Amino acid sequence: MDRPLMRRVLALNAGLRRFVVARALSRAGDAVFPIGLAAAMVEQSFGVADVGFVMGASLAPVVLLMPIGGVVLDHFNARIPMVAADTVRTVLQGLLAFSLLAGRPPLWFILMLSLVSGATQAFYQPGVAGILRQLAPERLREANATIRTLESVVSLTAPALAGVVIAMSDAALVIALDACTFAASAWLLAGIRLGGVAPVTAPPKVWRELREGWQEFTARPWLWSVVSVFSLFGLVVFGPFDVLKAVLLIDRFGASSYAWLMSAFSLGAALGGLIALWTTPGRPLRAGLLALLGFAPLPVVISLDLPVLLVAVAMVTGGAANAYWAVAWATSVQSHAPPHALSRIHAYDVIGSIGLMPAGRALTGVATAWTSAAAVLFTSSAALLVGCAALLLMPAVRRLPATRPPQEPKAPAGQAPDTRHARDH
């Protein structure tokens, strides 16, 4: 990690510093787990279909349960369910590592652990935005950018560590390391003290609170419009891109060069996080969408038979563009969404963003067979350009300010309130 970034992390308050490090550790675990799981299952003679089935199994409970997770995390102190989720995942990953080290476990056992792990993720992820808002209400952009940059740095180094572990010992030990990252994250989160959390007096009324969260989500045109467009991006942009970048680049340059190209993307993401840290746009969504246009050439570049150096440049640019947008979006949601419904809104945001991505991945093979990989990737780039342009044409998105406007004062009794400026952007 570079020294300026380390100094910036150390300059954060104690609670925020623990949260930032916990997120980085979780990201490191997320980066090495697919590598360790795939390698361990291949070593145990599982087929490609088995590996893909297990790796995709954890997504379904996330989509199904995340709205309920948002209700729970809005209703209670979000730190407690998040610590519980990390603790459960520590046990699950430990069991998975032990079973793979002891012999060849049945597929149903690995699948069950993946499903339960996905369910616990649904009770962790929605609380991230709420905790960050409580820890850094006046420094959301800086906190988000620091997290994004630190996550990108560990994404560069963690896969290399996994490769060393696999080469020197057993791939299942990488899964054991993933369990350790969850344990460390749980310990760090448990030490955070959040002020201003109202005591819980009754269990949540799940369906009513889900409906209220949905009403808050749909009441903000800038919010639901962006999530709707990015849901389509998951189907026609990011889903196909995730599949074809691996297939085409490995076939053209080899697996080793592909790993270096993915490191170039992570390097770009680190740069994008730093740029977001150094800039303070007055209209963050406008700036983020304009930056995201830098990702548009990447699918086309991958589809063409270009030298690896040019592909690496496009990877760095695309990673920077994607990271800058991610910081702008996360900061805008945390700044403008009402605090009492932030976890539920974040849950709807995540579900909308990833809901169609599995379909996009699954249909990529059919689409390439019907046309070609190049045609699919050209379509992805064109769809990204059209979607960003459509969002930039929406005043609610383009004009969203960096900070939430002050609330109108309540009118005296018997006097109608002035609603001329009350519309939410």
VEXDREN-2710 file (C-alpha; in Angstrom, 1 decimal):
% VEXDREN-2710
k/r/px/py/pz
1/MET/0.0/0.0/0.0
2/ASP/1.4/3.4/-0.9
3/ARG/2.3/5.8/2.0
4/PRO/-0.2/8.6/1.1
5/LEU/-3.1/6.1/1.2
6/MET/-1.8/4.6/4.5
7/ARG/-1.5/8.1/6.0
8/ARG/-5.1/8.9/4.9
9/VAL/-6.4/5.7/6.5
10/LEU/-4.6/6.4/9.7
11/ALA/-6.0/10.0/9.8
12/LEU/-9.6/8.7/9.9
13/ASN/-11.3/8.5/13.3
14/ALA/-11.0/5.2/15.1
15/GLY/-14.4/3.8/14.2
16/LEU/-14.2/4.8/10.6
17/ARG/-10.6/3.4/10.4
18/ARG/-11.9/0.0/11.8
19/PHE/-14.7/0.0/9.2
20/VAL/-12.4/0.8/6.3
21/VAL/-10.0/-1.9/7.2
22/ALA/-12.8/-4.4/7.8
23/ARG/-14.1/-3.6/4.3
24/ALA/-10.6/-4.1/2.8
25/LEU/-10.3/-7.5/4.5
26/SER/-13.7/-8.6/3.2
27/ARG/-12.7/-7.5/-0.3
28/ALA/-9.5/-9.5/0.0
29/GLY/-11.5/-12.6/1.0
30/ASP/-13.9/-12.0/-1.9
31/ALA/-11.0/-11.8/-4.3
32/VAL/-9.3/-15.1/-3.2
33/PHE/-12.4/-17.2/-2.5
34/PRO/-13.4/-18.0/-6.1
35/ILE/-9.8/-18.8/-6.9
36/GLY/-9.5/-21.2/-3.9
37/LEU/-12.9/-22.8/-4.4
38/ALA/-12.4/-23.5/-8.1
39/ALA/-8.9/-24.8/-7.6
40/ALA/-9.9/-27.0/-4.6
41/MET/-12.9/-28.4/-6.4
42/VAL/-10.9/-29.2/-9.5
43/GLU/-8.3/-30.9/-7.3
44/GLN/-11.2/-33.0/-5.9
45/SER/-12.3/-34.0/-9.4
46/PHE/-15.4/-31.9/-9.6
47/GLY/-16.4/-30.9/-13.1
48/VAL/-16.7/-27.4/-14.6
49/ALA/-20.5/-27.5/-14.3
50/ASP/-20.2/-28.4/-10.6
51/VAL/-17.9/-25.5/-10.0
52/GLY/-20.1/-23.0/-11.8
53/PHE/-23.2/-24.3/-10.1
54/VAL/-21.7/-23.8/-6.6
55/MET/-20.2/-20.4/-7.4
56/GLY/-23.5/-19.1/-8.7
57/ALA/-25.6/-20.7/-5.9
58/SER/-25.0/-18.0/-3.3
59/LEU/-26.6/-15.2/-5.5
60/ALA/-30.2/-16.5/-5.3
61/PRO/-30.6/-16.0/-1.5
62/VAL/-29.0/-12.6/-1.7
63/VAL/-31.6/-11.4/-4.2
64/LEU/-34.5/-13.0/-2.3
65/LEU/-33.5/-12.0/1.2
66/MET/-31.8/-8.7/0.9
67/PRO/-35.0/-6.6/1.2
68/ILE/-35.7/-8.3/4.5
69/GLY/-32.1/-7.8/5.5
70/GLY/-32.6/-4.1/4.8
71/VAL/-35.6/-4.0/7.1
72/VAL/-33.6/-5.7/9.9
73/LEU/-30.6/-3.4/9.5
74/ASP/-32.8/-0.3/9.4
75/HIS/-34.7/-1.4/12.5
76/PHE/-31.8/-2.5/14.7
77/ASN/-28.3/-1.3/15.3
78/ALA/-26.8/-2.3/12.0
79/ARG/-23.5/-3.3/13.5
80/ILE/-25.0/-6.2/15.4
81/PRO/-26.5/-8.1/12.4
82/MET/-23.3/-7.4/10.4
83/VAL/-21.1/-8.9/13.1
84/ALA/-23.4/-11.9/13.3
85/ALA/-23.3/-12.3/9.5
86/ASP/-19.4/-12.2/9.5
87/THR/-19.3/-14.7/12.4
88/VAL/-21.6/-17.1/10.6
89/ARG/-19.6/-16.8/7.4
90/THR/-16.4/-17.5/9.4
91/VAL/-17.8/-20.8/10.5
92/LEU/-19.2/-21.7/7.1
93/GLN/-15.9/-21.0/5.3
94/GLY/-14.0/-22.9/8.0
95/LEU/-16.3/-25.9/7.6
96/LEU/-15.8/-25.8/3.8
97/ALA/-12.0/-25.6/4.1
98/PHE/-12.0/-28.4/6.6
99/SER/-14.2/-30.7/4.5
100/LEU/-12.1/-30.1/1.4
101/LEU/-8.8/-30.7/3.3
102/ALA/-10.3/-34.0/4.8
103/GLY/-11.3/-35.5/1.5
104/ARG/-13.9/-35.1/-1.3
105/PRO/-17.1/-33.7/0.3
106/PRO/-20.5/-34.3/-1.5
107/LEU/-21.6/-31.7/-3.8
108/TRP/-24.8/-31.1/-1.9
109/PHE/-22.8/-30.2/1.2
110/ILE/-20.7/-27.5/-0.7
111/LEU/-23.9/-26.2/-2.3
112/MET/-25.7/-25.9/1.1
113/LEU/-22.8/-23.9/2.6
114/SER/-22.8/-21.6/-0.4
115/LEU/-26.6/-21.0/-0.1
116/VAL/-26.4/-20.2/3.6
117/SER/-23.4/-17.9/3.0
118/GLY/-25.4/-16.0/0.4
119/ALA/-28.3/-15.7/2.9
120/THR/-26.0/-14.2/5.5
121/GLN/-24.6/-11.7/2.9
122/ALA/-28.2/-10.4/2.6
123/PHE/-28.1/-9.4/6.3
124/TYR/-24.6/-7.7/5.9
125/GLN/-24.5/-5.7/2.7
126/PRO/-27.5/-3.4/3.2
127/GLY/-25.9/-2.1/6.5
128/VAL/-22.7/-0.8/4.8
129/ALA/-24.2/2.5/3.7
130/GLY/-25.9/3.2/7.0
131/ILE/-22.9/2.6/9.2
132/LEU/-20.7/4.7/6.9
133/ARG/-23.2/7.5/7.1
134/GLN/-23.1/7.4/10.9
135/LEU/-19.4/7.2/11.1
136/ALA/-18.6/10.0/8.5
137/PRO/-21.7/12.2/7.9
138/GLU/-19.5/15.1/6.8
139/ARG/-16.9/13.0/4.9
140/LEU/-18.8/10.5/2.9
141/ARG/-17.0/11.2/-0.4
142/GLU/-13.6/10.9/1.2
143/ALA/-14.6/7.7/3.1
144/ASN/-16.1/6.1/0.0
145/ALA/-13.1/7.0/-2.1
146/THR/-10.7/5.7/0.5
147/ILE/-12.6/2.4/0.8
148/ARG/-12.7/2.0/-3.0
149/THR/-9.0/2.7/-3.3
150/LEU/-8.0/0.4/-0.5
151/GLU/-10.2/-2.4/-2.0
152/SER/-8.5/-2.0/-5.3
153/VAL/-5.1/-2.2/-3.8
154/VAL/-6.0/-5.5/-2.0
155/SER/-7.5/-6.8/-5.3
156/LEU/-4.1/-6.4/-6.8
157/THR/-2.2/-8.3/-4.1
158/ALA/-4.7/-10.9/-2.7
159/PRO/-4.9/-13.1/-5.8
160/ALA/-1.1/-13.3/-5.9
161/LEU/-1.1/-14.4/-2.3
162/ALA/-3.7/-17.1/-3.2
163/GLY/-1.5/-18.3/-6.0
164/VAL/1.5/-18.7/-3.7
165/VAL/-0.6/-20.6/-1.2
166/ILE/-1.9/-23.0/-3.9
167/ALA/1.5/-23.5/-5.3
168/MET/3.1/-24.3/-1.9
169/SER/0.3/-26.3/-0.2
170/ASP/-3.4/-27.0/-0.7
171/ALA/-6.0/-24.8/-2.4
172/ALA/-8.4/-25.4/0.5
173/LEU/-6.1/-23.3/2.7
174/VAL/-7.1/-20.3/0.6
175/ILE/-10.7/-20.8/1.7
176/ALA/-9.4/-21.0/5.3
177/LEU/-7.7/-17.6/4.8
178/ASP/-11.1/-16.3/3.6
179/ALA/-12.6/-17.5/6.9
180/CYS/-9.9/-15.6/8.7
181/THR/-10.8/-12.4/6.9
182/PHE/-14.4/-12.8/8.0
183/ALA/-13.3/-13.3/11.6
184/ALA/-11.1/-10.2/11.5
185/SER/-13.9/-8.2/9.9
186/ALA/-16.3/-9.3/12.7
187/TRP/-13.8/-8.4/15.4
188/LEU/-13.2/-4.9/13.8
189/LEU/-16.9/-4.2/13.4
190/ALA/-17.7/-5.3/17.0
191/GLY/-15.3/-2.7/18.3
192/ILE/-17.1/0.2/16.5
193/ARG/-19.4/2.3/18.7
194/LEU/-22.3/4.0/16.9
195/GLY/-23.9/7.0/18.5
196/GLY/-27.5/8.1/18.2
197/VAL/-29.0/4.7/17.7
198/ALA/-32.5/4.5/19.1
199/PRO/-33.3/1.5/21.4
200/VAL/-35.4/-1.2/19.8
201/THR/-38.8/-1.4/21.4
202/ALA/-40.6/-3.8/19.1
203/PRO/-39.9/-6.3/16.3
204/PRO/-40.0/-4.9/12.8
205/LYS/-43.3/-5.1/10.9
206/VAL/-41.6/-6.6/7.8
207/TRP/-44.2/-6.1/5.1
208/ARG/-45.1/-2.6/6.2
209/GLU/-41.4/-1.5/6.4
210/LEU/-40.7/-3.1/3.0
211/ARG/-43.5/-1.1/1.5
212/GLU/-42.3/2.1/3.2
213/GLY/-38.8/1.5/1.9
214/TRP/-40.1/0.9/-1.6
215/GLN/-42.0/4.1/-1.4
216/GLU/-38.9/6.0/-0.3
217/PHE/-37.0/4.4/-3.2
218/THR/-39.6/5.2/-5.9
219/ALA/-40.2/8.7/-4.6
220/ARG/-36.8/9.8/-5.9
221/PRO/-36.5/9.9/-9.7
222/TRP/-32.8/10.2/-9.7
223/LEU/-32.5/7.0/-7.6
224/TRP/-34.9/4.6/-9.4
225/SER/-33.9/5.8/-12.8
226/VAL/-30.2/5.1/-12.3
227/VAL/-31.0/1.7/-10.8
228/SER/-33.3/0.8/-13.6
229/VAL/-30.7/1.7/-16.3
230/PHE/-28.0/-0.2/-14.4
231/SER/-30.3/-3.2/-14.1
232/LEU/-30.3/-3.3/-17.9
233/PHE/-26.5/-2.7/-17.9
234/GLY/-26.2/-6.0/-15.9
235/LEU/-28.1/-7.8/-18.7
236/VAL/-26.4/-6.3/-21.8
237/VAL/-23.2/-4.8/-20.6
238/PHE/-21.6/-6.2/-17.5
239/GLY/-23.0/-9.7/-17.7
240/PRO/-21.7/-10.4/-21.2
241/PHE/-18.5/-8.5/-20.5
242/ASP/-17.7/-10.7/-17.4
243/VAL/-17.9/-13.8/-19.5
244/LEU/-16.3/-12.8/-22.8
245/LYS/-13.4/-10.9/-21.3
246/ALA/-12.2/-14.1/-19.7
247/VAL/-12.9/-16.4/-22.7
248/LEU/-11.4/-14.1/-25.3
249/LEU/-8.4/-12.8/-23.4
250/ILE/-7.3/-16.2/-22.1
251/ASP/-7.7/-17.7/-25.6
252/ARG/-5.7/-14.9/-27.2
253/PHE/-3.0/-14.2/-24.6
254/GLY/-3.0/-17.1/-22.1
255/ALA/-4.1/-17.4/-18.5
256/SER/-1.0/-15.7/-17.1
257/SER/-1.4/-12.6/-19.3
258/TYR/-5.1/-12.5/-18.4
259/ALA/-4.3/-12.4/-14.7
260/TRP/-2.0/-9.4/-15.4
261/LEU/-4.7/-7.7/-17.4
262/MET/-7.1/-8.1/-14.5
263/SER/-4.5/-6.6/-12.3
264/ALA/-4.3/-3.7/-14.7
265/PHE/-8.1/-3.2/-14.2
266/SER/-7.6/-3.2/-10.4
267/LEU/-4.8/-0.7/-10.8
268/GLY/-7.1/1.6/-12.8
269/ALA/-9.8/1.1/-10.0
270/ALA/-7.2/2.3/-7.5
271/LEU/-6.4/5.4/-9.6
272/GLY/-10.1/6.1/-10.0
273/GLY/-10.6/5.9/-6.3
274/LEU/-7.8/8.4/-5.8
275/ILE/-9.2/10.8/-8.4
276/ALA/-12.5/10.6/-6.6
277/LEU/-10.7/11.4/-3.4
278/TRP/-9.0/14.5/-4.8
279/THR/-12.0/16.0/-6.6
280/THR/-15.2/17.5/-5.3
281/PRO/-17.8/17.8/-8.1
282/GLY/-20.8/19.9/-7.4
283/ARG/-23.0/17.5/-9.4
284/PRO/-21.6/14.1/-8.5
285/LEU/-23.9/11.9/-10.7
286/ARG/-23.2/14.0/-13.7
287/ALA/-19.4/13.8/-13.1
288/GLY/-19.7/10.1/-12.4
289/LEU/-21.7/9.3/-15.6
290/LEU/-19.3/11.3/-17.7
291/ALA/-16.4/9.4/-16.2
292/LEU/-18.2/6.1/-16.8
293/LEU/-18.0/6.8/-20.5
294/GLY/-14.4/5.9/-20.2
295/PHE/-15.5/2.3/-19.7
296/ALA/-17.4/2.2/-23.0
297/PRO/-14.4/1.5/-25.3
298/LEU/-13.2/-1.5/-23.2
299/PRO/-15.7/-4.2/-24.6
300/VAL/-14.8/-3.1/-28.1
301/VAL/-11.1/-3.2/-27.4
302/ILE/-11.4/-6.8/-26.1
303/SER/-13.4/-7.9/-29.2
304/LEU/-10.6/-6.7/-31.5
305/ASP/-7.3/-8.5/-32.1
306/LEU/-5.1/-5.8/-30.6
307/PRO/-1.7/-6.0/-28.8
308/VAL/-1.8/-6.8/-25.2
309/LEU/-0.3/-3.4/-24.3
310/LEU/-3.3/-1.6/-25.8
311/VAL/-5.7/-3.9/-24.0
312/ALA/-3.9/-3.2/-20.7
313/VAL/-4.3/0.6/-21.3
314/ALA/-8.0/0.1/-21.9
315/MET/-8.2/-2.0/-18.8
316/VAL/-6.6/0.7/-16.6
317/THR/-8.9/3.3/-18.1
318/GLY/-12.0/1.2/-17.7
319/GLY/-11.2/0.3/-14.1
320/ALA/-10.6/4.0/-13.3
321/ALA/-13.9/5.0/-14.9
322/ASN/-15.9/2.3/-13.1
323/ALA/-14.4/3.1/-9.7
324/TYR/-15.0/6.9/-10.0
325/TRP/-18.6/6.2/-10.9
326/ALA/-19.0/3.8/-7.9
327/VAL/-17.7/6.4/-5.5
328/ALA/-20.0/9.1/-6.9
329/TRP/-23.0/6.8/-6.8
330/ALA/-22.4/5.5/-3.3
331/THR/-21.8/9.0/-1.9
332/SER/-25.0/10.3/-3.5
333/VAL/-27.2/7.6/-2.1
334/GLN/-25.7/7.9/1.4
335/SER/-26.0/11.7/1.2
336/HIS/-29.6/12.0/-0.1
337/ALA/-31.5/8.9/1.0
338/PRO/-33.4/9.3/4.3
339/PRO/-31.4/7.8/7.2
340/HIS/-34.3/5.8/8.6
341/ALA/-34.7/3.9/5.3
342/LEU/-31.1/3.9/4.1
343/SER/-30.5/0.1/4.5
344/ARG/-33.7/-0.8/2.7
345/ILE/-32.9/1.7/-0.2
346/HIS/-29.4/0.2/-0.4
347/ALA/-31.0/-3.3/-0.6
348/TYR/-33.3/-2.3/-3.5
349/ASP/-30.3/-0.6/-5.1
350/VAL/-28.2/-3.8/-4.9
351/ILE/-31.0/-6.1/-6.1
352/GLY/-31.7/-3.8/-9.0
353/SER/-28.1/-3.6/-10.0
354/ILE/-27.3/-7.4/-9.9
355/GLY/-30.8/-8.8/-10.5
356/LEU/-30.4/-9.3/-14.3
357/MET/-26.6/-9.9/-14.3
358/PRO/-26.9/-13.7/-14.0
359/ALA/-29.2/-13.7/-17.0
360/GLY/-26.8/-11.6/-18.9
361/ARG/-24.0/-14.1/-18.2
362/ALA/-26.2/-17.1/-18.9
363/LEU/-27.4/-15.7/-22.2
364/THR/-24.0/-14.7/-23.5
365/GLY/-23.3/-18.1/-25.0
366/VAL/-26.6/-18.1/-26.8
367/ALA/-26.0/-14.5/-28.1
368/THR/-22.5/-15.3/-29.3
369/ALA/-23.7/-18.4/-31.1
370/TRP/-26.5/-16.5/-32.8
371/THR/-24.2/-13.5/-33.8
372/SER/-20.6/-13.3/-32.7
373/ALA/-18.6/-12.4/-29.6
374/ALA/-17.6/-9.1/-31.3
375/ALA/-21.2/-8.2/-32.1
376/VAL/-22.2/-8.8/-28.4
377/LEU/-19.3/-6.7/-27.1
378/PHE/-20.0/-3.9/-29.6
379/THR/-23.6/-4.0/-28.4
380/SER/-22.4/-3.7/-24.8
381/SER/-20.4/-0.6/-25.6
382/ALA/-23.3/1.0/-27.5
383/ALA/-25.8/0.2/-24.7
384/LEU/-23.5/1.8/-22.1
385/LEU/-23.2/5.0/-24.2
386/VAL/-27.0/5.2/-24.8
387/GLY/-27.8/4.5/-21.1
388/CYS/-25.4/7.1/-19.8
389/ALA/-26.7/9.7/-22.3
390/ALA/-30.3/8.9/-21.3
391/LEU/-29.5/9.5/-17.6
392/LEU/-27.6/12.7/-18.3
393/LEU/-30.7/14.0/-20.1
394/MET/-32.7/13.6/-16.9
395/PRO/-32.6/16.8/-14.8
396/ALA/-33.2/14.9/-11.6
397/VAL/-30.0/12.9/-12.2
398/ARG/-27.9/15.6/-14.0
399/ARG/-28.6/18.3/-11.4
400/LEU/-28.4/16.3/-8.2
401/PRO/-26.2/18.3/-5.8
402/ALA/-23.4/16.9/-3.8
403/THR/-25.2/17.5/-0.5
404/ARG/-28.9/17.3/0.4
405/PRO/-30.6/20.6/0.4
406/PRO/-31.7/21.8/3.9
407/GLN/-35.3/20.8/4.8
408/GLU/-38.0/23.5/4.6
409/PRO/-39.0/24.7/8.1
410/LYS/-42.3/23.6/9.3
411/ALA/-45.1/26.1/8.8
412/PRO/-46.9/27.5/11.9
413/ALA/-50.2/26.0/12.8
414/GLY/-53.0/27.0/10.5
415/GLN/-50.7/28.1/7.8
416/ALA/-50.1/26.1/4.6
417/PRO/-46.5/25.1/4.0
418/ASP/-44.6/26.6/1.1
419/THR/-44.1/23.7/-1.3
420/ARG/-42.4/25.5/-4.2
421/HIS/-39.0/24.0/-3.4
422/ALA/-40.0/20.9/-1.6
423/ARG/-39.6/18.5/-4.5
424/ASP/-36.9/15.9/-3.8
425/HIS/-34.2/16.0/-6.6
END
